[in-house]
Amino acid sequence: MPVSRLVLLVAAIACSSALTVSAQPSQPLTTLEPVAEFGRHQPIGVAVSRQNRIFVTFPKKKNDYDMALAEVVNGQRRPFPDVAWNQWDSTQAASRWVNVQALFVDRNDHLWVLDPANPDDEAPVVAGVKLVHINLATNKVERIYRFEDLPRERSGLNDVRVDTEHQVAYLSDPKLAALVVLDLRSGRSRVVLQGHKSVMAAPGFVLRIDGKEVKDKNGKAFSSNVNGIALTHDFRYLYYRAINQTRLYRIATEALRNPASSPPQLAAQVEDLGEVGISHGMLADAAGNVYLTDSPGHAVRRLTPAGRLETVVQDARLLWPDSFGLGADGYLYLTAAQIERIPKWNNGQDRVEYPFRLYRMKL
C-alpha cells in the first residue's frame, strides 16, 4: 500500500475511534450570548464579514415576513443590499429575493447569497433560482449565477461555500440528493454524488427533539438529505451530511473539481468520519475545526483536526440551531430557527418561543 494511502487510512481510523470515544457529552467550552432579536421573523442563514458586518436571511412566509436579507446594525435589521431587492414580486424574481436561504463571506470579504426561490417549501420560481455575488466594499451585485444547467424546477439548493483560489462554489441540494459544483468563471454547474449514501437521509430516520418526533399532522416526518456543508480554509476538503442521519462525511475538493471524475471514482473518494449525532449547519475555522449544530442536544459541537468531538456550548435557548457565521472579533454567530416548534410540526399549534434571536459565543 502506498504511504499516502496508509496515512489516510490511519487518520480515518483514528478519527472514527476518537469520535466514538467522545460520544458522551464533554463540558461546554464557552457560553451563549444574545446579539439581536427579530420578533416573529424567523432567521435562517447568517454570515459575518471581516469588518464584522452581520447579515441574516429570513425565509419567505405567508405571515410574519417583511424582508429576505438584512444587515444587522446596532441590533436593528436593514434591508440588504437595498429595499428594491427585498420587495416581493414574483414577476421580478430574477432581480429580487424570492426565498433567501444561505450566506457565505469568502476570503476576499465578498458576500454570496443563495436564493433557491422556493417560498414556503413550494416548487421553485425557476426564474428566481440564483447565487448572487456582492462586493461588500461597494454593496453592489457583481454577478448572478442562474444554474440553468440544473433541473431547477426540482431543485432545492440549501447551502454554499466558495473557494476563491480555484474559483469554484460548492452547494448542497437536498431535493436532488446531491452536491453541486459551480465553476465561477464559466457559470456552468455539475451535479455530483447524487444518490450516494453520504448525501442521503437514512431510511426511516425520524428526528426526535425534546421527547417529541418531528412529524406533521398526517404523520409525515421531517426529512432532509444533504444539508449543511463546510469548506476547510485551505480549500482541500468539503465536509457534508444529511440532517436525517448521524454520520459525517468529507471529500477532497480536488476530486470534486475534476469534471472527468466518474461517479464510481468520486464515490471512492468519500471518507466516512463516523458518528457525530444530529446536525444541521456546519462551518470550518482557520484552525481546522469543523463546527456542527445539534438540535436534540441544544448544543454546538466541533470536530477537531485530531478527530475529537467536543461540546462548544450547550444551552436550552438553542432551539434548532441552524447556521453559522465566524466574526473577525473571535465570536461564532448562529441563528436559532426553531423549525421543530412551528405549527407545521405541532398539529397546527405555534410553539415558537418569541422573539427569534441571533446568538454568538466567544471561541
C-alpha positions in Angstrom: 0.0 0.0 0.0 1.4 3.5 -0.9 2.5 5.6 2.1 0.0 8.3 1.3 -3.0 5.9 1.3 -1.7 4.3 4.5 -1.5 7.7 6.2 -5.1 8.5 5.1 -6.3 5.1 6.4 -4.6 5.5 9.8 -6.0 9.0 10.1 -9.5 7.8 9.2 -9.3 5.0 11.8 -8.0 7.4 14.4 -10.8 9.9 13.7 -13.5 7.3 13.8 -12.2 5.9 17.1 -11.9 9.4 18.7 -15.5 10.2 17.7 -16.8 7.0 19.2 -14.9 7.6 22.5 -16.1 11.2 22.6 -19.8 10.3 22.1 -20.5 11.1 25.8 -21.0 14.9 26.4 -18.0 16.9 27.3 -18.0 20.1 29.4 -19.0 23.1 27.3 -16.1 25.3 26.4 -17.9 28.7 26.3 -21.3 30.4 26.9 -24.1 31.8 24.7 -24.8 35.5 24.3 -27.8 37.1 22.5 -26.9 39.5 19.8 -30.2 40.6 18.2 -33.9 40.0 18.4 -36.2 39.6 15.4 -39.7 39.4 16.8 -41.7 37.0 14.7 -39.3 37.0 11.8 -37.6 33.6 11.5 -33.8 33.8 10.9 -32.1 31.0 8.9 -28.7 32.0 7.3 -26.0 34.2 8.9 -22.7 35.5 7.7 -20.2 37.9 9.2 -17.7 40.0 7.2 -14.1 40.8 8.1 -15.4 44.2 9.1 -17.8 42.4 11.5 -20.8 43.3 9.4 -23.6 40.9 10.2 -26.0 39.6 7.6 -29.1 37.4 8.2 -31.6 35.7 5.9 -35.4 35.3 6.6 -37.4 32.8 4.5 -40.5 33.9 2.6 -43.6 33.1 4.6 -47.3 33.9 4.1 -47.2 35.7 7.5 -44.6 37.5 9.6 -42.4 38.4 6.6 -41.0 41.8 5.6 -37.6 41.3 4.1 -35.4 38.4 2.9 -31.9 39.6 3.6 -30.9 42.1 6.3 -27.8 43.6 7.6 -28.0 43.8 11.4 -26.8 47.2 12.6 -26.9 48.1 16.3 -29.4 45.2 16.7 -31.7 46.5 14.0 -32.4 45.0 10.6 -31.8 46.9 7.4 -32.8 45.5 4.0 -29.7 44.5 2.0 -28.4 45.4 -0.5 -31.3 47.8 -0.7 -35.1 48.0 -0.4 -35.8 47.1 -4.1 -34.1 43.7 -3.8 -36.3 42.9 -0.8 -39.6 43.9 -2.4 -41.6 40.7 -3.0 -42.8 40.4 -6.6 -42.8 37.0 -8.3 -42.8 38.7 -11.7 -39.4 40.2 -10.9 -37.9 37.1 -9.4 -34.7 37.3 -11.5 -33.6 40.6 -9.8 -35.3 40.3 -6.4 -35.0 38.0 -3.5 -37.6 35.2 -3.5 -36.7 32.9 -0.6 -33.1 33.5 0.5 -31.6 30.6 2.3 -27.8 30.6 2.9 -25.0 33.2 3.1 -21.2 32.9 2.9 -18.4 35.5 3.2 -15.4 34.5 1.1 -11.7 35.0 1.6 -11.9 38.4 -0.2 -14.6 39.6 2.1 -17.3 39.3 -0.6 -20.8 38.1 0.3 -22.5 35.2 -1.5 -26.3 34.9 -1.3 -28.1 31.7 -2.2 -31.7 32.1 -3.2 -33.3 28.7 -4.1 -36.6 30.6 -4.8 -38.9 28.1 -3.1 -41.1 30.1 -0.7 -43.0 28.1 1.9 -41.4 24.8 0.6 -43.3 25.2 -2.7 -41.9 24.4 -6.1 -39.1 26.9 -7.0 -39.9 30.0 -9.0 -37.4 28.9 -11.7 -36.5 32.4 -12.9 -35.6 33.3 -9.3 -33.1 30.5 -8.6 -29.8 32.2 -8.2 -26.5 32.7 -6.4 -25.6 36.3 -6.0 -22.1 37.7 -5.6 -22.0 41.0 -3.8 -18.9 43.2 -3.2 -19.1 44.4 0.4 -16.7 47.3 -0.3 -19.4 48.8 -2.6 -22.5 46.8 -1.6 -23.0 46.2 -5.3 -24.0 43.0 -7.1 -21.1 41.8 -9.2 -22.6 38.7 -10.8 -25.6 36.5 -10.7 -25.4 32.7 -11.3 -28.6 31.2 -12.6 -28.0 27.4 -12.6 -29.6 27.0 -16.0 -27.9 23.6 -16.4 -29.7 22.2 -13.3 -33.3 20.9 -13.3 -34.3 24.0 -11.4 -38.0 23.0 -11.2 -37.0 20.1 -9.0 -34.0 21.5 -7.1 -33.8 22.9 -3.6 -30.3 24.4 -3.2 -29.6 24.8 0.5 -26.0 25.8 1.4 -23.0 27.3 -0.3 -19.2 27.6 0.2 -16.8 29.4 -2.1 -13.2 28.6 -3.0 -11.7 31.9 -4.2 -8.4 30.2 -5.1 -9.8 27.8 -7.7 -12.9 29.9 -8.4 -15.4 27.2 -7.5 -18.5 27.2 -5.4 -19.8 24.1 -3.7 -23.5 23.7 -2.8 -25.8 21.2 -1.2 -29.2 20.3 -2.8 -31.3 18.1 -0.5 -34.1 17.9 -3.1 -31.8 16.5 -5.8 -29.9 14.5 -3.1 -26.6 15.7 -4.4 -23.8 18.2 -4.2 -23.4 20.8 -6.9 -20.1 22.1 -8.1 -20.3 25.6 -9.8 -17.4 26.9 -11.9 -17.4 30.6 -11.1 -15.6 31.6 -14.3 -17.9 29.8 -16.8 -21.1 29.7 -14.7 -21.5 26.0 -15.5 -22.5 23.7 -12.7 -22.4 19.9 -12.2 -24.4 17.6 -10.0 -22.2 15.1 -8.2 -22.6 12.2 -5.7 -26.3 12.1 -6.5 -28.0 9.4 -4.5 -24.8 8.3 -2.8 -25.3 7.1 0.8 -23.3 10.0 2.2 -25.8 12.5 0.9 -29.0 10.6 1.7 -31.3 10.6 4.7 -31.2 7.3 6.4 -34.4 5.3 5.6 -37.0 5.6 8.4 -34.9 8.0 10.4 -37.1 10.3 12.4 -35.9 13.3 14.3 -36.8 13.4 18.0 -36.3 16.6 19.9 -37.4 17.2 23.5 -39.1 13.9 23.6 -41.3 14.6 20.5 -41.0 13.2 17.0 -40.8 16.0 14.3 -43.9 15.0 12.2 -46.7 16.9 10.6 -50.4 16.3 11.3 -50.5 13.5 8.7 -47.7 11.7 10.5 -45.1 12.5 7.8 -41.7 13.0 9.4 -39.4 15.9 8.7 -36.7 14.7 6.4 -33.7 16.2 4.6 -30.9 14.8 2.5 -27.6 16.6 2.3 -27.9 19.9 4.0 -25.1 21.7 5.9 -21.6 21.8 4.3 -18.2 23.1 5.4 -15.2 24.0 3.4 -11.8 24.0 5.1 -9.8 27.2 4.9 -7.1 25.6 2.8 -9.9 24.6 0.3 -8.7 20.9 0.5 -11.8 19.3 1.9 -15.6 19.7 1.8 -17.5 18.3 4.8 -21.2 17.4 4.4 -24.0 15.3 5.7 -27.8 14.8 5.7 -29.9 16.0 8.6 -31.7 12.7 8.9 -28.7 10.6 9.7 -25.9 10.7 12.3 -22.6 10.3 10.3 -20.3 13.0 8.9 -18.5 12.7 5.6 -15.9 14.6 3.7 -14.3 14.5 0.2 -11.2 16.1 -1.3 -12.2 19.1 -3.3 -9.6 18.1 -5.9 -11.8 15.2 -6.8 -14.9 17.4 -6.9 -13.3 19.9 -9.2 -12.3 17.3 -11.8 -15.1 17.1 -14.4 -13.6 13.9 -15.7 -14.2 12.1 -12.4 -16.8 9.3 -12.9 -19.5 8.7 -10.2 -17.6 5.5 -9.0 -14.4 7.4 -8.9 -16.0 10.2 -6.8 -17.7 7.7 -4.5 -14.3 6.0 -3.9 -13.0 9.4 -2.6 -15.7 9.8 0.1 -14.5 9.5 3.6 -16.9 8.3 6.4 -15.7 10.1 9.6 -18.0 8.3 11.9 -20.9 9.1 14.3 -21.4 12.8 15.3 -25.1 12.8 16.1 -27.7 15.1 14.5 -26.6 18.3 12.8 -28.0 21.0 10.6 -25.4 23.7 9.9 -21.6 23.4 9.7 -18.6 25.7 9.4 -14.9 25.3 9.4 -12.4 27.7 11.0 -8.8 28.6 10.2 -7.5 26.2 12.9 -9.2 23.2 11.1 -12.1 22.7 13.5 -15.5 21.9 12.0 -18.4 23.2 14.0 -21.8 21.4 13.9 -25.1 22.4 15.3 -27.0 19.8 17.4 -30.8 20.4 17.8 -31.7 17.4 20.1 -28.8 18.3 22.4 -29.4 22.1 22.2 -25.7 22.4 21.5 -22.9 23.3 19.2 -20.1 20.7 18.8 -16.9 20.8 16.9 -14.7 18.1 15.3 -11.0 19.0 16.0 -8.2 18.2 13.5 -7.2 15.4 15.8 -10.7 13.8 15.4 -12.1 14.7 18.9 -15.7 15.7 19.1 -16.1 18.5 21.7 -19.1 20.4 23.1 -18.5 24.1 22.5 -21.7 25.3 24.1 -24.9 23.8 25.4 -27.9 26.0 26.2 -31.7 25.4 26.3 -32.1 28.5 24.1 -30.6 26.7 21.2 -33.8 25.6 19.6 -32.9 24.2 16.2 -29.5 26.0 15.9 -29.2 26.4 12.2 -26.4 28.4 10.5 -23.0 29.8 11.5 -21.0 32.9 10.8 -17.5 33.5 12.1 -16.6 37.0 13.0 -13.2 38.8 13.0 -13.9 39.6 16.6 -13.4 35.9 17.6 -17.0 35.2 18.0 -19.0 32.4 16.4 -22.5 33.6 15.4 -25.5 31.4 14.9 -29.2 31.5 14.3 -31.9 29.6 16.2 -34.6 28.8 13.7 -37.0 26.8 16.0 -38.2 24.8 13.0 -39.4 22.0 15.2 -41.7 24.4 17.0 -43.6 25.9 14.1 -47.2 24.9 13.5 -46.4 22.5 10.7 -44.7 20.1 13.1 -47.1 20.6 16.0 -50.6 19.8 14.7 -51.1 23.5 13.8 -50.0 24.8 17.2 -47.4 27.5 17.3 -44.9 26.5 19.9 -42.2 29.1 18.9 -40.6 31.0 21.8 -40.7 34.5 20.5 -38.7 36.6 19.8 -36.5 34.8 17.4 -32.8 35.6 18.2 -29.3 35.7 16.8 -26.6 34.4 19.2 -22.9 34.4 19.5 -20.2 32.6 21.5 -16.6 33.5 22.2 -14.1 31.0 20.8 
